[in-house]
């Protein structure tokens, strides 16, 4: 552990891992879950997605303390149709269920050309890009989405019904990084409004409405009211699609049902996630390399005119982190986390409020 | 044929069909294509989507006259993987290729749980909702997308690279109408800007940039420059995804390649289309009815707070048209079409300019 800027601390990757493991184990999470969650948190921290990095340990600790996640759930894989995989997370975190089901999803996509994985009955706290990238690592095209809690009003409405419903997509590329995007279908992440509330600064019109359905610039009124989707009725249509295909289609909760199930505990969203994997060879046979090369021209056409590829900031951060073998985190956050690795907190909710780290990164889901 | 408003003419469905058939046959389209295209045009006219109704006969006639579509192409179906169908439209209109390949797509979705259809090497002129609805009619969930011509700049750029790249989705419902959306990932349909140019009215900021990449309210400058995506970088990411999955993934053209292939002829976009079909039974087995019922609660949650379901205006129009057994079209348009049914036009392009019908409906693709 070395000091960087006065309020920042530099940690090696193995130190981050050790921190994750001790906090999570200390809060009763079983060994396999600890490893899967640690991998996700480390990936986010490495990519400088502060909102999904070690900060999430505070959220996980609180969720575990509340009993809002099953700490030792053993995922159960089901094989209901040739191109479908279901994995029942049995109330545990999504990560382990995903890791366990991934090999079968990959196998089915390769055999059938396209396949879908439903993760059911899981607790979400992470972004979707780690899962999309894990699928793309196998040379497949990936699409993932999930509902959350009913915080977002449909276009033309004023009451929370949809979740922040992220959609993520990944495409394999020859270089070190795939083409990946992962965005909430809400205008902004919920944490972004929360940050404005803490800072006492107004939010832009278009992010949310108040309890009476009127546009508001008051973040507190926005959190009491409803968030809005991005892109008006089109973003709203996408959010509805995600409710349907990662909800009833896979036999799992809508965002409204997730919120109802949470019953005011303030836990992470519950429910399902849909991941679709497509093998380019299913369409292209032996011509995959040729057509992937054509896709590169599309990316060149974007960057040549100054448009940034989605996730490029994240990949730049990854390169920096990998080069120095670690990351920098806020000293105050590390101090909070050090306390969490020592003793089980009786009420995680009170700790959550003390977190001083930026909750709102561009890839933030909720 | 009965008169309605002075400038409108009421036509029965069989009269619309006869009109379509005679215009299309008269321009050399083979019988099977005539029937498939007629069904699509009739469906659009019935739903009061003026831009994709009989007005499109003028566009088709021009495209046929230019030789920009193969009038007697025989679609060729390929079965490359258990959950993949490809149909080579061989330069013909997409409709017939889709109709021919649909049964195999449905069969594969039912067997595998999820399946994908690539239409390759086709000419597009219609919206995507007819195809999505045709899949949904089989009790399946459907997703469809296609590139077009490179008119739309990526977020952060200023040059046309993406097409208007529509995305359509359909979900089966117990009543007469499914849940369907079909929107361009550009801020507006291209025809909408064209309409403003004809009317000499400014366009809103956010629709397009001029040739120098500057925001413009001048529709002529916008048509020379580049359109913008809806929803900023998120809409742009979606447009890129559609370029990839309905372009290189299926071995077909990107919007930039389509425009290049058109070589300034002003023809309809060429290339491919991707349609994904999911059988809810693949995930839900015998519990489909129960979970589809839960989806109805989502729709109730939307309408109860005054939010309109996507396509509800179109479905209301369909009910009206079906009740009266026909539609109303502009007299001036009918006169143009009557001329097209009599003699082959030596140059369809000149006729196109005379069309006085509204080109820009909400579902308009280009």
Interface residues (C-beta under 8 A of the other chain):
Chain A: X80 X81 X82 X83 X84 X86 X111 X112 X113 X114 X115 X116 X118 X141 X153 X154 X155 X156 X157 X158 X159 X161 X169 X171 X179 X181 X183 X185 X230 X231 X232 X233 X234 X235 X236 X237 X240 X241 X243 X244 X245 X247 X248 X249 X250 X251 X254 X256 X257 X276 X278 X279 X280 X281 X282 X283 X284 X285 X287 X291 X292 X294 X295 X297 X298 X301 X302 X305 X306 X307 X308 X310
Chain B: X80 X81 X82 X83 X84 X86 X111 X112 X113 X114 X115 X116 X118 X141 X153 X154 X155 X156 X157 X158 X159 X161 X169 X171 X179 X181 X183 X185 X230 X231 X232 X233 X234 X235 X236 X237 X240 X241 X243 X244 X245 X247 X248 X249 X250 X251 X254 X256 X257 X276 X278 X279 X280 X281 X282 X283 X284 X285 X287 X291 X292 X294 X295 X297 X298 X301 X302 X305 X306 X307 X308 X310
